Amino acid sequence: SCDHFRSVEYMAESINSDSFIARPCVNCALICNPDDSRRNEFIIMGEGCPRNASGSYVVETNSEAPFGKRLRNVRRRNTSFF
């Protein structure tokens, strides 16, 4: 579920972390659902979000700090993850 008050904590954690991995989503008008047809596409959200990023994304978080769920074998390379 969404916790807009926690967004400040997410942003603070994202400053020194690439842990908030976002996937493109569909149906974001009602509820964010990951777009499985684009399952290999990722971007970093928060402080590390690329300036040229656009569209709707969904980020899964942990229920307590650290909130970011870093994915194994995912490294930053320009604006994409592979």
HELIX and SHEET records of a PDB file:
HELIX    1   1 HIS A    4  ARG A    6  5                                   3    
HELIX    2   2 SER A    7  SER A   14  1                                   8    
HELIX    3   3 ASP A   36  ARG A   38  5                                   3    
HELIX    4   4 GLY A   46  GLY A   48  5                                   3    
SHEET    1   A 3 ASN A  33  PRO A  34  0                                        
SHEET    2   A 3 ILE A  21  VAL A  26 -1                                        
SHEET    3   A 3 ILE A  43  ILE A  44 -1                                        
SHEET    1   B 3 ASN A  33  PRO A  34  0                                        
SHEET    2   B 3 ILE A  21  VAL A  26 -1                                        
SHEET    3   B 3 TYR A  57  VAL A  59 -1                                        
SHEET    1   C 2 ARG A  76  ARG A  77  0                                        
SHEET    2   C 2 SER A  80  PHE A  81 -1                                        
END                                                                             
